[in-house]
Amino acid sequence: MNDIHLFYYGASGGFCALWTILLGTDYRCIFKQDFDSAFDSNWDIKNVSTWKKTEQWPDNELTLQSDIDKKIYFYCNPRKEVWNQSVGLKIVLYTDVYTQIYFAHRKNAFYFLRNTLEHWRNKLKLLEDPKITDDEFLHRMAAAQARPGPGWPTDVLYPPWPPISQNVKGVPAKYNDMEIHNRLLTEIDINAADIAITLQSIIKTQGSSILIPLGFDTNDKCVSFLDHYKSLHTDDMIKHLLVENKNSDPY
């Protein structure tokens, strides 16, 4: 079978998908540590807010140069040229954009890797508007990310403030009736993926949904890992791990 190229955008569960494949198949990649040490270090997460601090990134260049028989390459926030140049089995991991932005905020990832919620509210002149709660602002931010083109940040910037679905203009980026981050269509092409899978599907099937198309199935290591992965989240985040938000105004 071809080498795997795994694509995702921030806070949609890329490392969860990667390690499910590594634990459930004979595909491999190269880390700067040995396999077991990389796993232990990556998932030694003490608090959801420090999620990014333990990440152990595979080195695609070292993987390419290695003599591994079945290779997996890992791409976070890929650009169009990376997608076009990748030859092999293309897997796209995604989730609804509302879960993605919410997880990004809670994990200090993606848009919140270096910028706080206060930064974004100030940037968009919403810091002093008491009518816009932090949750509503996150939802507006997510809705804007589902609209390709100039919708961000203009469409979340100016009052008046009707419901999110009315406030954010433009045709939403949709896949399987789910509003998704627009880069899944404008930078890469989720419709051209060999496998497109949601984070929630991986969790709910204990890995089978991503492993069976590769010729494998879940095993005790995958089940144990995914149970641990789920336990690292708060109760409210676990609800998002189990159900995709397909409604454009889910909150």
C-alpha positions as CSV (number, residue, x, y, z in Angstrom):
1,M,0.0,0.0,0.0
2,N,1.1,3.6,-0.6
3,D,2.7,5.7,2.1
4,I,0.3,7.7,4.1
5,H,0.0,11.5,4.2
6,L,-2.0,12.7,7.1
7,F,-3.4,16.3,6.9
8,Y,-5.2,18.4,9.5
9,Y,-5.6,21.9,10.7
10,G,-4.9,23.0,14.3
11,A,-6.9,21.7,17.3
12,S,-8.8,19.1,15.3
13,G,-7.0,16.1,16.8
14,G,-4.0,15.5,14.5
15,F,-1.8,13.8,17.1
16,C,-4.8,11.6,18.2
17,A,-5.1,10.3,14.6
18,L,-1.4,9.9,14.2
19,W,-0.9,7.8,17.3
20,T,-4.0,5.7,16.6
21,I,-2.5,4.8,13.2
22,L,1.0,4.2,14.8
23,L,-0.5,1.9,17.5
24,G,-2.9,0.1,15.2
25,T,-0.8,-0.5,12.1
26,D,2.7,-1.1,10.9
27,Y,3.1,2.4,9.4
28,R,5.9,4.4,11.0
29,C,7.6,7.8,11.1
30,I,10.7,9.1,12.7
31,F,10.8,11.2,15.9
32,K,13.7,12.8,17.5
33,Q,13.2,10.3,20.3
34,D,12.6,6.6,20.1
35,F,9.0,5.4,19.5
36,D,8.1,4.6,23.2
37,S,9.7,7.8,24.6
38,A,8.0,10.0,22.0
39,F,4.6,8.4,23.0
40,D,5.2,8.8,26.7
41,S,6.4,12.4,26.4
42,N,3.6,13.5,24.0
43,W,0.8,12.3,26.3
44,D,2.3,13.3,29.6
45,I,-0.3,16.2,29.7
46,K,-1.0,17.6,33.2
47,N,-3.6,20.2,32.2
48,V,-5.6,20.9,29.0
49,S,-4.2,24.4,28.9
50,T,-0.6,23.1,28.5
51,W,-1.6,20.7,25.8
52,K,1.0,22.0,23.3
53,K,4.0,21.9,25.6
54,T,4.4,18.1,25.5
55,E,4.0,17.6,21.7
56,Q,6.6,15.4,20.0
57,W,6.6,16.2,16.3
58,P,7.6,13.6,13.8
59,D,10.3,14.7,11.3
60,N,9.0,14.2,7.8
61,E,12.4,14.8,6.2
62,L,14.0,12.0,8.4
63,T,11.0,9.8,7.6
64,L,11.6,10.4,3.9
65,Q,15.3,9.5,4.1
66,S,14.7,6.4,6.3
67,D,14.4,2.8,5.1
68,I,11.0,2.4,6.7
69,D,8.8,0.2,4.5
70,K,5.5,1.8,5.3
71,K,5.8,5.5,6.0
72,I,3.4,8.1,7.4
73,Y,3.9,11.8,6.9
74,F,2.3,14.3,9.2
75,Y,1.1,17.8,8.1
76,C,-0.4,20.4,10.4
77,N,-1.9,23.5,8.7
78,P,-0.7,22.4,5.3
79,R,-0.5,24.8,2.3
80,K,-1.7,24.1,-1.1
81,E,1.7,23.2,-2.5
82,V,2.3,20.5,0.1
83,W,-1.1,18.9,-0.7
84,N,-0.3,19.0,-4.4
85,Q,3.2,17.5,-4.0
86,S,2.2,14.7,-1.7
87,V,2.0,11.3,-3.5
88,G,0.4,8.4,-1.7
89,L,-2.7,7.8,0.4
90,K,-4.1,11.1,1.5
91,I,-6.0,11.1,4.9
92,V,-7.7,14.3,6.0
93,L,-8.7,14.6,9.6
94,Y,-11.3,17.2,10.4
95,T,-14.0,18.3,12.8
96,D,-16.7,20.8,12.8
97,V,-15.3,24.3,13.0
98,Y,-17.1,25.2,16.3
99,T,-15.4,22.3,18.1
100,Q,-12.1,23.2,16.4
101,I,-12.1,26.8,17.6
102,Y,-13.3,25.9,21.1
103,F,-10.6,23.3,21.5
104,A,-8.0,25.7,20.1
105,H,-9.0,28.2,22.8
106,R,-9.0,25.6,25.6
107,K,-5.7,24.0,24.5
108,N,-3.9,27.3,23.7
109,A,-3.5,26.0,20.1
110,F,-3.9,27.2,16.5
111,Y,-5.1,30.8,16.6
112,F,-4.5,30.9,20.4
113,L,-1.0,29.4,20.3
114,R,0.5,32.9,20.9
115,N,-2.5,35.1,21.2
116,T,-5.1,35.0,24.0
117,L,-8.8,35.5,23.8
118,E,-8.3,39.0,25.2
119,H,-5.9,39.7,22.3
120,W,-8.4,38.8,19.7
121,R,-11.2,40.6,21.4
122,N,-9.1,43.7,21.5
123,K,-7.9,43.3,17.9
124,L,-11.6,43.1,16.9
125,K,-12.6,46.0,19.1
126,L,-14.9,43.8,21.2
127,L,-13.0,43.9,24.5
128,E,-15.2,46.5,26.1
129,D,-18.5,45.3,24.7
130,P,-20.1,43.5,27.7
131,K,-22.9,42.1,25.5
132,I,-20.5,39.8,23.7
133,T,-19.6,37.0,26.0
134,D,-16.4,35.1,25.5
135,D,-18.3,32.0,24.4
136,E,-20.3,34.0,21.8
137,F,-17.1,35.6,20.5
138,L,-15.6,32.1,20.0
139,H,-18.6,31.0,18.1
140,R,-18.6,34.1,15.9
141,M,-14.9,33.4,15.3
142,A,-15.6,29.8,14.3
143,A,-18.4,30.8,12.0
144,A,-16.2,33.3,10.2
145,Q,-13.6,30.5,9.7
146,A,-16.2,28.5,7.9
147,R,-16.6,31.2,5.2
148,P,-13.9,31.4,2.6
149,G,-12.7,34.8,1.4
150,P,-12.8,38.1,3.3
151,G,-15.3,37.0,6.0
152,W,-12.6,37.0,8.7
153,P,-12.3,39.2,10.6
154,T,-14.7,41.8,9.1
155,D,-17.9,39.8,9.6
156,V,-17.3,39.5,13.4
157,L,-16.1,43.0,13.9
158,Y,-19.1,45.4,13.6
159,P,-22.4,45.7,15.4
160,P,-25.3,45.2,15.4
161,W,-25.1,41.7,16.6
162,P,-27.8,39.4,15.2
163,P,-27.5,35.6,15.6
164,I,-24.3,34.1,14.4
165,S,-25.9,32.4,11.4
166,Q,-27.2,35.8,10.2
167,N,-24.2,37.9,11.3
168,V,-21.5,36.0,9.3
169,K,-22.1,36.4,5.5
170,G,-21.1,34.2,2.7
171,V,-21.5,30.6,1.7
172,P,-20.2,28.3,4.4
173,A,-17.5,25.7,3.7
174,K,-19.4,22.5,4.2
175,Y,-18.5,18.8,4.0
176,N,-21.1,16.1,4.7
177,D,-23.5,18.8,5.9
178,M,-21.0,20.0,8.5
179,E,-19.5,23.5,8.6
180,I,-15.7,23.1,8.5
181,H,-12.7,25.3,8.4
182,N,-12.5,26.9,5.0
183,R,-8.8,25.9,4.5
184,L,-10.0,22.3,4.1
185,L,-11.3,23.4,0.8
186,T,-9.2,26.4,-0.2
187,E,-5.7,25.1,0.7
188,I,-6.2,21.4,0.5
189,D,-9.2,19.5,-1.1
190,I,-11.0,17.3,1.4
191,N,-13.2,16.1,-1.5
192,A,-10.1,14.6,-3.1
193,A,-8.9,12.8,0.0
194,D,-8.7,9.0,-0.1
195,I,-9.9,9.0,3.5
196,A,-11.7,11.9,5.3
197,I,-12.4,11.2,8.9
198,T,-13.7,13.2,11.9
199,L,-12.0,13.2,15.2
200,Q,-15.3,12.2,16.8
201,S,-15.5,9.1,14.6
202,I,-12.1,8.0,15.7
203,I,-13.2,8.4,19.4
204,K,-16.6,6.8,19.0
205,T,-15.3,3.7,17.2
206,Q,-12.1,3.4,19.3
207,G,-10.0,3.8,16.2
208,S,-11.7,1.4,13.9
209,S,-13.0,4.1,11.5
210,I,-9.5,5.2,10.5
211,L,-7.9,1.8,10.8
212,I,-10.2,-0.5,8.8
213,P,-9.7,1.5,5.6
214,L,-6.0,0.9,6.0
215,G,-6.5,-2.9,6.3
216,F,-6.3,-3.1,10.1
217,D,-8.6,-2.8,13.1
218,T,-8.4,-1.5,16.6
219,N,-6.5,-3.3,19.3
220,D,-5.9,-3.1,23.0
221,K,-3.2,-0.5,22.6
222,C,-5.5,1.8,20.6
223,V,-8.4,1.4,23.0
224,S,-6.2,2.2,26.0
225,F,-4.7,5.2,24.2
226,L,-8.0,6.6,23.1
227,D,-9.4,6.2,26.6
228,H,-6.4,8.1,28.0
229,Y,-6.8,10.7,25.3
230,K,-10.5,11.3,26.2
231,S,-9.6,11.5,29.9
232,L,-7.3,14.4,29.2
233,H,-10.2,16.6,28.3
234,T,-12.8,18.3,30.5
235,D,-16.3,17.0,30.8
236,D,-17.6,19.7,28.4
237,M,-14.9,19.0,25.9
238,I,-15.7,15.2,26.0
239,K,-19.2,16.1,24.9
240,H,-17.7,17.7,21.8
241,L,-15.5,14.6,21.2
242,L,-18.6,12.4,21.0
243,V,-20.9,14.5,18.9
244,E,-20.2,16.7,15.8
245,N,-21.9,20.1,15.7
246,K,-23.6,20.2,12.3
247,N,-25.8,23.2,13.2
248,S,-24.4,26.5,12.1
249,D,-25.5,28.1,15.5
250,P,-25.0,25.1,17.9
251,Y,-24.7,26.9,21.2
